[in-house]
Amino acid sequence: MSKSFPAIFSFFIIIYHLIVVGNIPAWFGLFIPSQIHSAISLTCAGLIIFFTTRIYSKNQDKSHIERDDDSWTIKSIPIYDYFFIAALISGAGYVILFNDNLDLYAMYGFLDLKGMILGALLGIAVLEAVRRTAGITLVLVIIFFILITIFQRYLPGVLYGAGATMDRLLYAAYAGESGYFGQPLQIATSIILVYLMFGAVMQVIGAGQWSIDIAMAITGRSKGGAAKGAAMASAMFGSISGSPSSNVATTGVFTIPLMKSIGYKPAFAGAVESVASTGGQILPPVMGAIAFVMADWIGVDYVDIVVAATLPAILYYLVLFASVHFEAHKEDVRLLDESEIPKLKPLLLKGVHYFIPIAALIYFLFGKSYPPEIAGIYATIIAIFSGFISRDRSLWMTWDKFINACYQCIGRWVGIVVITASVGLMIGSLEFSGVGIKLSTFAVELSDGNLIFALILVGIASLFIGMGLDAIPAYLTLATLLAPALIALGVSDIAAHLFVVYWGLASFFTPPMCIAVYVALTISGAKLWETGWEAVKLGIAAFIIPFAFVLDERLLMRGDFFNIAITFVTVAIGAITLAASIRGYALSRLGILSRLFLGLSAFLLITPGESWIGLGILIVVIISNKLLSKKEQQNPA
């Protein structure tokens, strides 16, 4: 692979971006405008997509699944693809070569005929690239909102407006501050690429397998240890991989067969891996790069995002771990053999160099307060050289491994680039016409100012809009369309954005467009809806916990320590109770009535208010089931 053109091309793309993002040209008095840098990145990503992905295939709607191994090879190019390539090069190339003219467009506030043609050609190429990499869903969403903007004068009520003509929309897309080259694409060409590279480097030097081994060594001796280890490993590596579906493909190859071998059903095993890998995107400190994007988007410190996201992430995995534990006892899955459990101490000694890049990243982010992209570059460089500390030469970074890391990184990155450019197109049109603000106002009016109803509306909309999108594009879309509605109702910026993130990410394991589940199916051999339903039950925290932290922001570390601790413990008990209610097992098998009462108890414990009633119900159910279980043991008949 290291000698192939795609791999070498990936290497040069990575080197260029690390140089520019690291601001090295400034050392020599050179300045590269952000629009030029974004246009270069968009051209590279678009060319790779048109060189490697055909216009149509039988599995076009699942093209994102076919690319989950992050591999790509150049194929013969059909004649019609030259049109899209020419459109891409013309639209983006003009920005690169004649950036001063683009500044003039921005100054005058309109495009001439040439500018309109170039803007339209680039839009066609970008939307087609998005369709090939992410499916038709996002393309239809973007076209829908563009049409709303054009025909705004025909909309009812608060959505009514003067609308915008096509030339004004093209100006907003091509020369506006948002548009193709706006904030989403700039984030993709800096922060996101750096952390994808960091994850790829960690992967090729063996951090993925080491994470799995560490998790198994810690949890392997407990009941259901294989599933708990799978959840822990996927959480650890999913946080830096940046893609739930890629993480399922990476760790699931090992964890899903192991879960099946000890007695878990294939659907349950696939669901555990899907939910655990998805949760990595909300697990601090990296959060699959969402934390950095969110901090930049709402204008707060990265540390604030990480602090706020910590307790909700713990609760998410607490529900998953409790569900796995209860299911293991309910189905009486076997314990792992001692020979199947790695030894923890040798693993820690063997993998001590994996701690160094993570520690360095935390130090640069928190200790030195470096910008996220600079901290990521330093951590990546340290990860490259950290392997040489190990005596095991197989863990050392080699030229082939580094090229492979570049190749994997670019395979994940190209789709994000064209998607963020297309999201910029949507953002530009919504901001220019004011439809984006009016959509939030419409959601507020539809809920009649009722926060609970608004949360339900925004949650369902986030789930559907997030379907078929990867984590970062899903967040950017939802942050544009739906988070402002919650903010308008008095929800804090961080709480509103985390709310749409949780519900949007739930689409990764919620049928029918459950990308992570689709990947798990290829390993588990289970059926879609069976696995999807198990995943929804295991990942129920993604739907419930956001309501808890919006209604009580002490779960986001707001307030004094004592009240935060009491709130967290109460909600944690409710989370475990919820898992028991869903799985139908606590200290023993539960009947329907007990499960219903436990569900009520969980609701009262998780939501702020009369939590003491929920705790009382929980105690009564536990005592009654304990007495019933003892009676059954004494009278087996």
C-alpha positions in Angstrom: 0.0 0.0 0.0 2.8 2.4 0.8 3.8 2.6 -2.8 0.3 3.0 -4.2 -0.7 6.4 -5.6 -3.7 6.8 -3.2 -1.5 6.2 -0.2 1.2 8.7 -1.4 -1.5 11.2 -2.3 -3.0 10.8 1.2 0.5 11.5 2.6 0.9 14.7 0.8 -2.6 15.9 1.7 -1.9 15.2 5.4 1.5 17.0 5.3 0.1 20.0 3.6 -2.7 20.3 6.1 -0.5 19.8 9.1 1.8 22.6 7.8 -1.0 25.0 7.2 -3.0 24.2 10.4 0.3 24.4 12.4 0.7 27.9 10.9 4.2 27.1 9.7 4.0 29.4 6.6 3.7 32.4 9.0 7.2 31.6 10.2 8.4 32.6 6.7 6.1 35.6 6.4 3.5 33.8 4.2 -0.2 33.9 4.8 -2.8 31.5 3.3 -6.3 32.9 3.4 -8.8 30.5 5.0 -10.9 30.5 1.8 -8.0 29.4 -0.3 -7.1 26.7 2.2 -10.7 25.5 2.4 -10.9 25.4 -1.5 -7.7 23.4 -1.8 -9.1 20.9 0.8 -12.5 20.7 -0.9 -10.8 20.1 -4.3 -8.7 17.3 -2.9 -11.6 15.6 -1.2 -13.9 16.0 -4.2 -11.4 14.6 -6.6 -10.8 11.5 -4.4 -14.6 10.9 -4.2 -15.1 11.2 -8.0 -12.0 9.1 -8.7 -13.1 6.3 -6.3 -16.9 6.2 -6.1 -19.2 5.7 -9.1 -22.4 7.6 -9.7 -24.7 4.7 -9.0 -24.5 1.2 -7.6 -27.0 -1.3 -6.3 -26.0 -0.4 -2.7 -25.7 3.4 -3.3 -27.9 4.0 -0.3 -25.4 2.2 1.8 -22.3 3.6 0.3 -21.2 5.0 3.7 -21.2 1.4 4.9 -19.0 0.1 2.1 -16.4 2.8 2.9 -16.3 2.0 6.7 -12.9 0.2 6.3 -11.6 3.6 5.2 -10.0 2.1 2.1 -10.3 3.6 -1.3 -8.8 2.9 -4.7 -8.9 4.8 -7.9 -11.3 3.3 -10.5 -11.8 3.9 -14.2 -13.6 7.2 -14.7 -16.8 7.2 -16.8 -17.1 10.0 -19.3 -20.0 11.7 -17.3 -17.8 12.0 -14.2 -15.5 14.4 -16.0 -18.3 16.9 -15.9 -18.4 16.8 -12.1 -14.6 16.9 -11.9 -14.5 19.9 -14.2 -17.3 21.6 -12.2 -15.4 21.1 -8.9 -12.1 22.3 -10.3 -13.7 25.3 -11.9 -15.7 26.5 -8.9 -13.0 25.8 -6.2 -10.0 26.5 -8.5 -11.3 30.1 -9.2 -11.2 30.7 -5.4 -7.7 29.4 -5.2 -6.3 31.3 -8.1 -8.4 34.5 -8.1 -9.2 34.9 -4.4 -9.0 38.7 -4.7 -12.0 38.6 -7.1 -13.9 36.7 -4.5 -13.1 39.4 -2.0 -14.5 41.9 -4.5 -17.7 39.9 -4.8 -18.0 40.0 -1.0 -17.4 43.7 -1.0 -20.0 44.5 -3.7 -22.6 42.1 -2.3 -23.5 40.3 -5.5 -22.1 38.0 -8.2 -21.7 38.7 -11.9 -22.7 36.0 -14.4 -19.3 34.3 -14.2 -19.5 34.1 -10.4 -23.1 32.7 -10.6 -22.0 30.0 -13.0 -19.0 29.0 -10.9 -21.0 29.0 -7.7 -23.7 26.8 -9.3 -21.1 24.4 -10.8 -19.4 24.0 -7.4 -22.8 23.4 -5.7 -23.7 20.7 -8.2 -20.3 18.9 -7.7 -20.5 19.2 -3.9 -24.1 17.8 -3.7 -23.2 14.9 -6.0 -20.1 14.1 -3.9 -22.3 14.1 -0.8 -24.8 11.8 -2.4 -22.1 9.3 -3.3 -20.5 9.3 0.2 -23.5 9.8 2.6 -26.5 8.8 0.5 -29.4 10.9 -0.7 -30.8 11.9 2.7 -28.7 15.0 3.4 -28.9 16.1 -0.2 -32.7 16.1 0.0 -32.6 18.0 3.3 -30.4 20.7 1.9 -32.5 21.0 -1.3 -35.6 21.2 0.8 -34.3 24.2 2.8 -33.0 25.9 -0.3 -36.5 25.6 -1.8 -38.1 26.9 1.4 -35.8 29.9 1.1 -36.7 30.5 -2.6 -40.5 30.1 -2.0 -40.6 31.7 1.4 -43.3 34.2 0.3 -45.7 31.2 0.0 -45.1 29.9 3.6 -47.7 30.4 6.3 -47.5 32.4 9.5 -44.1 33.2 11.1 -42.2 31.4 8.3 -43.5 33.9 5.7 -40.9 36.3 4.2 -39.7 38.0 1.0 -37.5 35.0 0.1 -34.4 35.1 -1.9 -33.7 34.9 -5.6 -31.3 32.3 -7.0 -28.6 34.9 -7.7 -28.7 36.0 -4.0 -28.5 32.4 -2.8 -25.5 31.8 -5.0 -23.8 34.9 -3.6 -24.5 33.7 -0.1 -23.1 30.2 -0.9 -20.1 31.3 -2.9 -18.9 34.6 -1.5 -20.8 34.9 1.8 -19.2 34.4 5.2 -21.1 31.1 5.6 -21.6 29.2 2.4 -19.3 26.5 1.0 -16.1 27.9 2.6 -17.7 28.9 5.9 -17.1 27.7 9.5 -18.2 24.1 9.0 -15.6 23.5 6.2 -12.9 25.4 8.0 -13.4 23.2 11.1 -13.3 20.1 8.9 -10.0 21.2 7.3 -8.3 21.9 10.6 -9.6 20.4 13.9 -11.4 17.4 12.4 -8.6 16.3 10.2 -6.0 16.7 13.0 -8.0 14.4 15.3 -8.8 11.9 12.6 -5.0 11.7 12.0 -4.4 11.3 15.7 -6.9 8.4 15.9 -5.4 6.8 12.8 -1.9 7.0 14.2 -3.1 5.4 17.5 -4.8 2.7 15.5 -1.9 1.7 13.4 0.5 1.5 16.4 -1.9 -1.0 18.0 -3.9 1.2 20.5 -7.2 -0.3 19.3 -6.3 -3.9 20.1 -4.6 -2.8 23.3 -7.8 -1.0 24.4 -9.8 -4.2 23.9 -7.2 -6.2 25.8 -7.2 -3.7 28.7 -11.0 -3.7 28.9 -11.1 -7.5 28.9 -8.5 -7.7 31.6 -10.5 -5.4 33.8 -14.0 -6.8 33.2 -13.3 -10.3 32.1 -13.8 -12.1 35.4 -17.2 -10.6 36.1 -20.5 -12.0 34.8 -21.0 -10.8 31.2 -17.4 -9.6 31.2 -17.0 -9.9 27.5 -19.9 -7.5 26.8 -18.7 -5.1 29.5 -15.2 -5.2 28.0 -16.6 -4.6 24.6 -18.4 -1.5 25.9 -15.4 -0.2 27.6 -13.0 -0.8 24.7 -15.4 0.8 22.2 -15.9 3.8 24.5 -12.2 4.3 24.9 -11.3 4.0 21.3 -14.5 5.5 19.9 -13.8 8.7 21.7 -10.8 9.3 19.4 -11.8 7.5 16.3 -14.4 10.1 15.2 -16.8 7.7 13.6 -19.2 5.2 15.3 -19.5 3.0 12.3 -15.7 2.8 11.8 -15.3 2.0 15.4 -17.8 -0.9 15.2 -15.9 -2.2 12.2 -12.6 -2.0 14.1 -13.4 -3.3 17.6 -16.5 -5.3 16.7 -14.5 -7.9 14.7 -13.1 -9.1 18.1 -15.8 -8.2 20.6 -19.0 -9.4 18.8 -17.7 -13.0 18.2 -16.4 -13.1 21.8 -19.8 -12.0 23.2 -21.6 -14.7 21.1 -19.2 -17.4 22.3 -20.1 -17.0 26.0 -23.9 -17.1 25.3 -25.1 -13.7 24.3 -27.5 -13.7 21.3 -26.1 -12.3 18.0 -28.5 -9.4 18.0 -27.6 -8.5 21.6 -23.9 -8.7 20.8 -24.2 -6.5 17.8 -26.4 -4.0 19.7 -23.9 -3.7 22.5 -21.1 -2.9 20.1 -23.2 -0.4 18.2 -24.4 1.5 21.3 -21.0 1.5 22.9 -19.2 2.8 19.7 -21.8 5.5 19.3 -21.3 6.7 22.9 -17.7 7.4 22.2 -18.8 10.6 20.4 -20.1 12.0 23.7 -17.3 10.7 26.0 -14.8 13.3 27.1 -12.1 14.4 26.6 -12.0 14.1 22.8 -15.7 13.2 22.1 -14.8 12.3 18.5 -13.8 16.0 17.9 -17.4 17.1 18.6 -16.3 18.9 21.7 -13.8 21.1 19.7 -16.4 21.9 17.1 -19.0 22.7 19.7 -16.7 25.0 21.6 -15.8 26.9 18.4 -19.5 27.0 17.3 -21.0 28.5 20.5 -17.9 30.5 21.5 -17.0 28.9 24.8 -13.8 27.3 26.1 -13.2 23.7 25.2 -12.8 22.9 28.9 -16.4 24.1 29.6 -17.7 21.6 27.0 -15.8 18.7 28.5 -16.8 19.5 32.1 -20.5 19.8 31.1 -20.4 16.5 29.1 -18.8 14.3 31.7 -21.7 13.3 34.0 -24.2 12.7 31.1 -21.6 10.4 29.4 -21.1 8.4 32.6 -24.9 8.0 32.9 -25.1 6.8 29.3 -22.6 4.1 29.9 -24.0 3.3 33.3 -27.3 2.3 31.7 -25.4 0.2 29.1 -23.2 -1.6 31.7 -26.2 -2.3 33.9 -28.2 -3.6 31.0 -25.3 -5.9 30.0 -25.0 -7.1 33.7 -28.7 -7.8 34.1 -28.9 -9.6 30.8 -25.9 -11.8 31.7 -27.6 -13.0 34.9 -31.0 -13.4 33.2 -29.6 -15.5 30.4 -26.9 -17.1 32.7 -24.1 -16.5 30.2 -20.9 -18.3 31.0 -17.8 -16.7 32.6 -14.8 -16.3 30.5 -12.1 -19.0 30.9 -9.0 -17.7 32.6 -7.1 -18.4 29.4 -9.3 -16.0 27.5 -8.6 -13.1 29.9 -5.4 -11.1 29.3 -3.2 -10.2 32.3 -3.6 -6.6 33.3 -0.1 -5.8 34.6 1.8 -7.1 31.6 -0.6 -5.2 29.3 -0.1 -1.9 31.2 3.7 -2.3 31.0 3.5 -3.2 27.4 1.3 -0.3 26.5 2.7 2.4 28.7 3.6 4.4 25.6 -0.1 4.6 24.7 -0.7 6.8 27.8 1.9 9.3 26.7 0.0 10.8 23.7 -3.3 11.0 25.6 -1.5 12.6 28.6 0.2 15.0 26.2 -3.1 15.9 24.6 -4.7 16.6 27.9 -1.7 18.7 29.0 -1.7 20.8 25.9 -5.4 21.3 26.0 -5.9 22.0 29.7 -2.4 22.8 31.1 -1.2 25.0 28.2 -4.6 26.1 26.8 -3.4 25.6 23.3 -5.9 25.8 20.4 -7.4 22.3 19.9 -5.8 21.8 16.4 -2.3 22.8 17.7 -2.7 20.5 20.8 -3.8 17.7 18.4 -0.8 18.1 16.1 1.6 18.0 19.1 -0.1 14.9 20.4 0.0 13.2 17.0 3.7 13.8 16.7 4.3 12.4 20.2 2.1 9.4 19.3 4.3 8.7 16.3 7.5 8.6 18.3 6.0 7.1 21.6 6.1 3.6 20.2 9.9 3.6 20.2 9.8 3.4 24.0 8.5 -0.1 23.7 10.9 -3.0 23.4 8.4 -4.7 21.0 9.5 -3.5 17.6 6.2 -4.5 16.1 4.7 -1.5 17.9 7.2 1.0 16.4 6.0 3.4 13.9 7.4 2.6 10.4 7.1 4.4 7.1 4.5 1.9 5.9 2.5 2.3 9.1 2.6 6.1 8.8 1.5 6.0 5.2 -1.3 3.6 6.2 -2.4 6.0 8.9 -2.6 8.9 6.3 -4.5 6.6 4.0 -7.1 5.7 6.7 -7.4 9.3 7.8 -8.1 10.6 4.3 -10.6 7.8 3.7 -12.6 9.0 6.7 -12.0 12.7 6.0 -13.1 13.2 2.4 -16.8 12.5 3.2 -16.7 15.0 6.1 -15.2 17.7 3.9 -17.9 17.6 1.2 -20.7 17.2 3.7 -19.5 20.3 5.7 -19.3 22.3 2.5 -22.9 21.3 1.7 -24.0 22.1 5.2 -22.4 25.5 4.7 -24.5 25.9 1.6 -27.6 25.2 3.7 -26.5 27.5 6.5 -25.7 30.3 4.1 -29.1 30.2 2.5 -30.9 30.0 5.9 -29.0 32.9 7.4 -29.3 35.0 4.2 -33.1 34.7 4.1 -33.7 34.5 7.9 -35.5 31.1 7.5 -33.2 29.5 10.0 -34.2 31.9 12.8 -37.9 31.6 11.7 -37.7 27.8 11.9 -36.6 28.1 15.6 -39.4 30.6 16.2 -41.8 28.3 14.5 -40.8 25.4 16.8 -41.2 27.6 19.8 -44.7 28.7 18.7 -45.7 25.2 17.8 -44.8 24.1 21.4 -46.7 27.1 22.7 -43.7 27.9 24.9 -43.9 24.5 26.7 -40.3 23.4 27.2 -41.2 19.7 27.6 -43.2 19.7 24.3 -40.4 21.6 22.6 -37.8 19.1 23.8 -39.9 16.2 22.4 -40.3 18.0 19.0 -36.6 18.9 18.8 -35.6 15.4 19.9 -37.7 13.7 17.3 -36.6 16.1 14.6 -32.9 15.6 15.6 -33.3 11.8 15.4 -34.7 12.0 11.8 -32.4 14.7 10.5 -29.4 12.8 12.0 -30.2 9.6 10.1 -27.6 8.7 7.5 -25.2 11.4 8.6 -21.8 11.0 10.3 -21.3 12.5 13.8 -19.8 15.9 12.9 -22.1 16.7 9.9 -25.1 15.7 12.0 -24.1 18.0 14.8 -23.5 20.9 12.5 -26.9 20.5 10.8 -28.7 20.2 14.1 -26.8 23.1 15.7 -28.0 25.2 12.8 -31.6 24.1 12.6 -32.8 23.0 16.0 -30.6 24.1 18.9 -31.6 27.8 18.6 -35.2 26.8 19.3 -34.3 25.5 22.8 -32.0 28.4 23.4 -35.0 30.7 22.7 -36.9 28.9 25.5 -34.2 29.7 28.0 -32.0 26.5 27.7 -28.3 27.3 28.0 -26.2 27.0 24.9 -24.2 24.0 26.0 -27.3 22.1 27.2 -29.2 22.8 24.0 -26.3 21.7 21.8 -25.7 18.6 23.9 -29.4 17.7 23.7 -29.4 17.7 19.9 -26.1 15.8 19.8 -27.5 13.0 22.0 -30.7 12.6 19.9 -28.9 13.0 16.6 -26.3 10.3 17.5 -29.1 8.0 18.5 -29.9 7.6 14.8 -26.7 5.6 14.5 -28.4 2.7 16.3 -32.1 3.5 15.7 -33.7 1.7 12.7 -34.1 2.1 9.8 -31.0 4.3 9.0 -28.9 2.9 11.8 -25.4 3.0 10.3 -23.5 1.5 13.2 -26.0 -1.4 13.4 -25.6 -2.1 9.7 -21.9 -2.5 10.2 -22.4 -4.8 13.2 -24.8 -7.0 11.2 -22.0 -8.0 8.9 -20.1 -9.4 11.9 -22.9 -10.8 14.0 -25.0 -12.3 11.3 -28.2 -11.1 13.1 -31.3 -9.5 11.6 -31.7 -5.7 11.2 -34.8 -5.1 13.2 -34.0 -7.5 16.0 -30.6 -5.9 16.5 -32.0 -2.4 16.1 -34.6 -3.0 18.8 -32.0 -4.4 21.2 -29.8 -1.3 20.4 -32.7 1.1 21.2 -33.3 -0.6 24.6 -29.5 -0.6 25.4 -29.1 3.0 24.2 -32.3 4.3 25.9 -30.1 6.7 27.9 -29.5 8.7 24.7 -33.2 9.6 24.7 -33.7 10.0 28.4 -30.6 11.6 29.9 -30.8 14.7 27.7 -34.2 15.6 29.3 -32.6 15.2 32.7 -29.7 17.6 32.1 -31.8 20.2 30.3 -34.3 20.2 33.2 -31.6 20.1 35.9 -28.3 21.6 34.8 -26.6 20.4 37.9 -25.9 17.3 35.8 -23.8 19.6 33.6 -21.7 20.6 36.7 -23.6 23.8 37.3 -23.9 24.6 41.0 -22.1 23.6 44.2 -20.4 20.3 44.7 -22.9 18.9 47.2 -26.0 19.5 45.1 -24.2 18.2 42.0 -23.2 15.0 43.8 -26.7 14.4 45.3 -28.3 14.9 41.9 -25.9 12.7 40.1 -26.3 9.8 42.6 -30.1 10.1 42.4 -30.1 10.0 38.6 -27.5 7.2 38.6 -29.8 5.1 40.7 -32.6 5.9 38.4 -30.5 4.9 35.4 -29.7 1.5 36.9 -33.4 1.1 37.8 -34.3 1.9 34.2 -31.9 -0.8 32.9 -33.5 -3.3 35.3 -37.0 -2.4 34.1 -36.1 -2.8 30.5 -34.1 -6.1 30.9 -36.6 -7.6 33.2 -34.1 -8.6 35.8 -32.6 -7.1 39.0 -31.9 -9.5 41.9 -34.1 -12.0 40.2 -36.4 -12.2 37.2 -39.1 -9.5 37.3 -42.7 -9.8 36.4 -44.6 -7.3 34.3 -46.0 -5.4 37.3 -42.5 -5.1 38.9 -41.1 -3.9 35.6 -43.8 -1.2 35.3 -43.2 0.0 38.9 -39.5 0.1 38.3 -40.0 2.1 35.2 -42.1 4.6 37.2 -39.4 4.7 39.8 -36.7 5.4 37.2 -38.8 8.2 35.7 -39.2 9.9 39.1 -35.5 9.4 40.0 -34.2 10.7 36.7 -36.4 13.8 36.3 -36.1 16.6 38.9 -38.9 16.7 41.4 -40.3 14.0 43.7 -37.3 11.7 43.6 -38.0 10.5 47.1 -41.2 8.9 45.9 -39.3 7.1 43.1 -36.8 5.8 45.7 -39.6 4.6 47.9 -41.2 2.7 45.0 -37.8 1.1 44.2 -37.3 -0.1 47.8 -40.8 -1.6 47.9 -40.3 -3.5 44.6 -36.9 -4.8 45.7 -38.2 -6.0 49.1 -41.3 -7.6 47.6 -39.3 -9.4 44.9 -36.8 -10.6 47.4 -39.6 -12.0 49.6 -41.3 -13.6 46.6 -38.0 -15.1 45.4 -37.4 -16.5 48.9 -40.9 -18.0 49.0 -40.4 -19.7 45.6 -37.1 -21.2 46.8 -38.9 -22.6 49.9 -41.9 -23.9 47.9 -40.6 -25.0 44.5 -43.9 -26.5 43.6 
